[in-house]
Amino acid sequence: MKQLPVISVLMPVYNCEEFIEASIKSILNQSFSNFEFIIIDDASNDNTLKIIKELNDPRIRLVEKTKNSGYSNSLNIGLKLAKGEFIARMDGDDISILNRFEKQLAFMKTHPEVIVCGTGYSVIGNEQIKLNPEMHEQIKLGLLRGNCIVHPSVLMRNSVIKEYNLSYNPNMEPSEDYDFWVRLLAHGKLHNLPEVLINYRVHGNSVSRKKAKQQESNAALAKINLLEYLGLELSIEEKHLLKKIFKKFSSLTIKELKKAGVILKRVENSNVNFFQRDGFQDYLQYLQEMIFFKFINRYERYNPAIFLNYMKIKDDWDIKLDRYQELKLLMKSFLYYRVKYSEN
């Protein structure tokens, strides 16, 4: 019988002719070679397919979609096809360091409780190095602030994905990976190796930049789902308010601000043992300060009611402006200051 591969590498691609060859070769040349390489083409209309087919390697399994149906759909096709004990992710414009699989496998073999292993990365073009939170408890806290696992860097246990019938949610694009990590927390531990094992490309055509608003909205939903591990029952209205709290460019009214204080206190009291207590309290303090200062700076034109509202809520929230900022707000409010926006 033919031996099953240890790793199934999933690479969804679409119109990446400029980078695809180097990306594929960085996988084919890995120091650990027992893998199948599942490349799912999402109906590219450039030379991507031609380049892939010219790279003749028996480990490549090319799936050609006749209709463009999206990134998550391609990933889910790959998950169903994957035969390996582990699933590695890769994108068509990134570069994996040649011993990436070797190092990730060594870690996963000695840490059976870990189901996802990401890595650090460097940004192609400026050589910026980024190391994400390493340990599981740190990652849980990190996910409250944002996605702290680099999707194309991960190695995952296929047995867990198969056992719980897990897949990517297309409705959560372009935060489908963030949502996936949050759901995986129910089934095992997450880890990031503290070294650069992938070179990650950031460019003007990236999905996250084109769909920034949708990404922010779906990331907020992922954070709400994360809080549900606390056993907290939230109403539709409370979830809507939390979504506004988590969105970077969304500010609250005075009425919503008062409700937010109550909800966040419930969230704090519900954390029995899921998040590290000190780290979670630090996060909630950061969240309250962010909400508070967005409220103070949300106005295009100020008036005396704004300063009076500030005076009403500052003691309830135990967050205050310093004397200079408070005086500045006072003057703006009573001078009916209007914010001037640059055309640029």
C-alpha positions as CSV (number, residue, x, y, z in Angstrom):
1,M,0.0,0.0,0.0
2,K,1.1,3.5,-0.8
3,Q,2.3,5.3,2.4
4,L,0.2,8.3,3.4
5,P,2.0,11.7,3.5
6,V,2.8,13.1,6.9
7,I,1.8,16.6,5.8
8,S,-0.8,17.9,3.5
9,V,0.1,21.4,2.3
10,L,-2.9,23.6,1.3
11,M,-2.3,26.5,-1.0
12,P,-5.3,28.3,-2.5
13,V,-4.2,30.5,-5.4
14,Y,-5.7,33.2,-7.6
15,N,-3.9,35.3,-10.2
16,C,-0.5,35.3,-8.5
17,E,1.7,34.7,-11.5
18,E,4.3,37.1,-10.3
19,F,5.1,35.2,-7.1
20,I,3.8,31.7,-7.5
21,E,6.9,29.9,-8.8
22,A,9.1,31.1,-5.9
23,S,6.4,30.3,-3.4
24,I,5.9,26.7,-4.7
25,K,9.6,26.1,-4.8
26,S,10.0,27.1,-1.2
27,I,7.7,24.2,-0.4
28,L,9.1,21.7,-2.8
29,N,12.7,22.3,-1.4
30,Q,11.7,21.8,2.2
31,S,14.2,19.8,4.3
32,F,11.3,17.6,5.3
33,S,9.9,16.1,2.0
34,N,7.2,13.6,3.0
35,F,4.2,15.7,2.0
36,E,1.4,16.1,-0.6
37,F,1.1,19.6,-2.0
38,I,-2.6,20.4,-2.7
39,I,-2.9,23.6,-4.8
40,I,-6.4,24.9,-5.4
41,D,-6.7,27.4,-8.3
42,D,-9.7,29.6,-8.0
43,A,-10.2,30.1,-11.8
44,S,-7.2,32.3,-12.3
45,N,-7.2,34.2,-15.6
46,D,-3.5,35.0,-15.8
47,N,-0.5,32.6,-16.1
48,T,-0.7,31.1,-12.7
49,L,-2.0,27.7,-13.9
50,K,0.6,27.5,-16.7
51,I,3.4,28.2,-14.2
52,I,2.1,25.5,-11.8
53,K,1.8,22.9,-14.5
54,E,5.4,23.5,-15.6
55,L,6.7,22.7,-12.1
56,N,6.6,18.9,-12.6
57,D,6.7,17.3,-9.1
58,P,4.7,14.1,-8.2
59,R,3.8,15.6,-4.8
60,I,1.7,18.4,-6.4
61,R,-2.1,17.7,-6.6
62,L,-3.6,20.5,-8.6
63,V,-7.3,21.3,-8.3
64,E,-8.6,23.5,-11.1
65,K,-11.9,25.3,-10.2
66,T,-14.0,26.3,-13.2
67,K,-15.6,29.1,-11.4
68,N,-14.2,31.7,-8.9
69,S,-15.9,30.9,-5.6
70,G,-13.5,32.4,-3.0
71,Y,-10.6,31.8,-0.7
72,S,-12.5,29.9,2.1
73,N,-14.2,27.6,-0.5
74,S,-10.8,26.7,-1.8
75,L,-9.5,26.0,1.7
76,N,-12.4,23.8,2.5
77,I,-11.9,21.8,-0.7
78,G,-8.3,21.3,0.5
79,L,-9.4,20.2,4.0
80,K,-11.6,17.5,2.5
81,L,-8.8,16.2,0.2
82,A,-6.0,16.3,2.8
83,K,-4.7,12.8,3.7
84,G,-1.8,13.8,5.9
85,E,-1.5,13.6,9.7
86,F,-0.8,17.3,9.7
87,I,-2.1,20.2,7.5
88,A,0.3,23.0,6.6
89,R,-0.9,26.3,5.1
90,M,0.8,28.3,2.5
91,D,-0.2,31.2,0.2
92,G,0.9,31.8,-3.4
93,D,2.9,34.9,-2.7
94,D,4.8,34.0,0.5
95,I,8.1,32.2,1.0
96,S,8.6,29.4,3.5
97,I,12.1,29.0,5.1
98,L,13.6,25.7,4.0
99,N,13.5,24.0,7.5
100,R,10.0,25.3,8.4
101,F,8.2,21.9,8.3
102,E,11.1,20.1,10.0
103,K,11.0,22.5,13.0
104,Q,7.2,22.6,13.3
105,L,6.9,18.8,13.1
106,A,9.6,18.3,15.8
107,F,7.6,20.6,18.1
108,M,4.2,19.0,17.3
109,K,5.6,15.5,17.9
110,T,6.7,16.4,21.4
111,H,3.6,18.5,22.3
112,P,0.5,16.3,21.5
113,E,-1.7,18.8,23.3
114,V,-1.0,21.5,20.7
115,I,-3.3,21.4,17.6
116,V,-2.1,24.6,15.8
117,C,1.5,25.6,15.5
118,G,2.3,29.0,13.9
119,T,5.6,30.8,13.5
120,G,7.2,34.2,13.5
121,Y,7.5,36.0,10.1
122,S,9.4,38.6,8.3
123,V,7.8,41.1,5.9
124,I,9.1,40.8,2.4
125,G,10.5,44.1,1.2
126,N,11.4,45.8,4.5
127,E,12.7,42.8,6.5
128,Q,10.6,43.7,9.5
129,I,10.5,40.8,11.9
130,K,7.3,39.9,13.8
131,L,7.1,37.4,16.7
132,N,3.6,36.7,17.9
133,P,2.6,35.5,21.4
134,E,4.2,32.1,22.0
135,M,2.3,30.2,24.6
136,H,-1.4,29.1,24.6
137,E,-2.5,31.4,27.5
138,Q,-0.7,34.4,25.8
139,I,-2.3,33.6,22.5
140,K,-5.8,33.5,24.1
141,L,-5.2,37.0,25.5
142,G,-3.7,38.1,22.2
143,L,-6.7,37.0,20.2
144,L,-8.8,39.5,22.3
145,R,-6.8,42.3,20.6
146,G,-6.5,40.8,17.2
147,N,-5.4,37.9,15.0
148,C,-2.0,36.8,16.4
149,I,-1.5,33.7,14.4
150,V,-0.1,34.0,10.8
151,H,-2.4,31.9,8.6
152,P,0.1,30.7,6.0
153,S,2.6,29.8,8.7
154,V,0.5,27.2,10.5
155,L,0.8,23.4,10.9
156,M,-2.4,21.8,12.2
157,R,-3.5,18.4,13.4
158,N,-5.7,16.9,10.7
159,S,-7.3,14.4,13.2
160,V,-8.9,17.3,15.2
161,I,-10.2,18.9,12.0
162,K,-11.7,15.6,10.8
163,E,-13.1,14.6,14.3
164,Y,-15.0,17.8,14.8
165,N,-15.8,18.3,11.1
166,L,-14.2,21.8,11.2
167,S,-14.1,24.1,8.2
168,Y,-13.6,27.7,7.3
169,N,-16.6,30.0,7.4
170,P,-16.9,31.9,4.0
171,N,-19.2,34.5,5.7
172,M,-16.2,35.5,8.0
173,E,-13.9,36.5,5.1
174,P,-11.5,38.2,5.2
175,S,-11.2,37.2,8.9
176,E,-11.9,33.5,8.3
177,D,-8.6,32.4,9.9
178,Y,-9.2,34.5,13.0
179,D,-12.6,32.9,13.4
180,F,-11.1,29.4,12.8
181,W,-8.5,29.9,15.6
182,V,-11.2,31.0,18.0
183,R,-13.3,27.9,17.3
184,L,-10.2,25.6,17.6
185,L,-9.6,26.8,21.1
186,A,-12.4,24.4,22.2
187,H,-10.4,21.4,21.0
188,G,-6.8,22.0,22.1
189,K,-3.9,24.4,22.5
190,L,-2.4,26.9,20.1
191,H,1.3,27.8,19.9
192,N,3.6,30.1,18.0
193,L,7.3,29.1,17.5
194,P,9.4,32.2,18.5
195,E,11.4,32.3,15.2
196,V,10.9,33.4,11.7
197,L,10.0,30.5,9.4
198,I,8.0,32.3,6.7
199,N,8.6,35.5,4.7
200,Y,5.2,37.2,4.4
201,R,4.2,39.5,1.6
202,V,2.2,42.6,2.2
203,H,1.2,44.5,-0.9
204,G,-1.5,46.9,-2.2
205,N,-3.7,44.2,-3.7
206,S,-4.0,42.2,-0.4
207,V,-7.6,41.1,0.4
208,S,-7.5,42.7,3.8
209,R,-6.9,46.2,2.4
210,K,-9.7,45.9,-0.2
211,K,-12.1,44.7,2.4
212,A,-10.9,46.5,5.5
213,K,-14.4,47.4,6.7
214,Q,-15.7,43.8,6.4
215,Q,-12.6,42.5,8.0
216,E,-13.1,44.9,11.0
217,S,-16.7,43.8,11.3
218,N,-15.9,40.1,11.2
219,A,-13.0,40.4,13.5
220,A,-15.3,42.0,16.0
221,L,-17.6,39.0,15.7
222,A,-14.7,36.7,16.3
223,K,-13.9,38.6,19.6
224,I,-17.5,38.2,20.7
225,N,-17.3,34.5,20.0
226,L,-14.1,34.4,22.0
227,L,-15.9,35.9,25.0
228,E,-18.6,33.2,24.8
229,Y,-16.0,30.8,26.3
230,L,-16.7,32.6,29.5
231,G,-20.2,31.1,29.6
232,L,-21.7,34.5,29.3
233,E,-25.2,34.7,27.9
234,L,-25.5,37.9,25.8
235,S,-28.6,39.4,24.2
236,I,-28.7,40.5,20.6
237,E,-28.6,44.1,21.8
238,E,-25.5,43.4,24.0
239,K,-23.7,41.7,21.1
240,H,-24.5,44.6,18.9
241,L,-23.0,47.0,21.5
242,L,-19.9,44.8,21.9
243,K,-19.4,44.8,18.2
244,K,-19.4,48.6,18.2
245,I,-16.9,48.6,21.1
246,F,-14.6,46.3,19.3
247,K,-14.7,48.2,16.0
248,K,-11.8,50.6,15.8
249,F,-13.6,53.5,14.1
250,S,-17.0,53.1,15.8
251,S,-17.7,55.3,18.8
252,L,-20.6,55.1,21.4
253,T,-23.3,57.6,22.4
254,I,-23.6,58.6,26.1
255,K,-26.4,56.1,26.5
256,E,-24.4,53.3,25.0
257,L,-21.4,54.3,27.1
258,K,-23.3,53.7,30.3
259,K,-24.5,50.3,29.1
260,A,-21.0,49.4,28.0
261,G,-19.7,49.8,31.5
262,V,-22.3,47.4,32.8
263,I,-21.6,44.8,30.1
264,L,-17.8,45.0,30.6
265,K,-18.2,44.5,34.3
266,R,-20.3,41.3,33.6
267,V,-17.6,40.1,31.3
268,E,-14.9,40.7,33.9
269,N,-16.9,38.8,36.6
270,S,-17.5,35.9,34.2
271,N,-13.8,35.1,33.8
272,V,-13.3,32.4,36.3
273,N,-10.4,30.5,34.8
274,F,-10.5,30.9,31.0
275,F,-8.2,33.9,30.6
276,Q,-5.2,34.7,32.9
277,R,-6.7,37.1,35.4
278,D,-4.2,39.9,35.4
279,G,-3.8,39.9,31.6
280,F,-7.6,39.9,31.1
281,Q,-8.0,42.8,33.5
282,D,-5.3,44.7,31.7
283,Y,-7.1,44.1,28.4
284,L,-10.4,45.3,29.9
285,Q,-8.7,48.5,31.2
286,Y,-7.3,49.1,27.7
287,L,-10.7,48.5,26.2
288,Q,-12.4,51.0,28.6
289,E,-9.8,53.7,27.9
290,M,-10.2,53.2,24.1
291,I,-14.0,53.5,24.4
292,F,-13.7,56.5,26.6
293,F,-11.3,58.5,24.5
294,K,-13.2,57.6,21.2
295,F,-16.3,59.0,22.9
296,I,-14.5,62.3,23.8
297,N,-13.0,62.6,20.3
298,R,-16.0,61.5,18.2
299,Y,-17.5,64.9,17.5
300,E,-17.2,67.1,14.4
301,R,-18.5,70.0,16.4
302,Y,-18.3,70.5,20.2
303,N,-20.9,72.1,22.5
304,P,-21.3,72.5,26.3
305,A,-23.4,69.3,26.6
306,I,-20.3,67.3,25.6
307,F,-18.2,68.5,28.5
308,L,-21.2,68.1,30.9
309,N,-21.6,64.4,29.7
310,Y,-17.9,63.9,30.3
311,M,-18.2,65.1,33.9
312,K,-21.1,62.7,34.5
313,I,-19.3,59.6,33.3
314,K,-15.7,60.1,34.3
315,D,-16.2,59.0,37.9
316,D,-18.4,56.0,36.9
317,W,-15.6,54.8,34.6
318,D,-12.7,55.7,36.8
319,I,-11.0,57.1,33.7
320,K,-10.1,60.7,33.4
321,L,-8.4,63.1,31.0
322,D,-5.3,64.8,32.4
323,R,-5.7,68.5,33.4
324,Y,-4.4,69.8,30.0
325,Q,-6.8,67.5,28.0
326,E,-9.7,68.3,30.3
327,L,-9.1,72.1,29.9
328,K,-8.8,71.6,26.1
329,L,-12.2,69.7,26.1
330,L,-13.8,72.5,28.2
331,M,-12.6,75.2,25.8
332,K,-13.7,73.2,22.7
333,S,-17.1,72.6,24.2
334,F,-17.9,76.2,25.2
335,L,-16.3,77.7,22.1
336,Y,-18.4,75.3,19.8
337,Y,-15.2,74.2,18.2
338,R,-15.5,72.6,14.7
339,V,-13.1,69.9,13.6
340,K,-11.4,70.7,10.3
341,Y,-10.7,67.7,8.1
342,S,-8.0,67.7,5.5
343,E,-9.0,66.9,1.9
344,N,-6.0,64.5,1.8
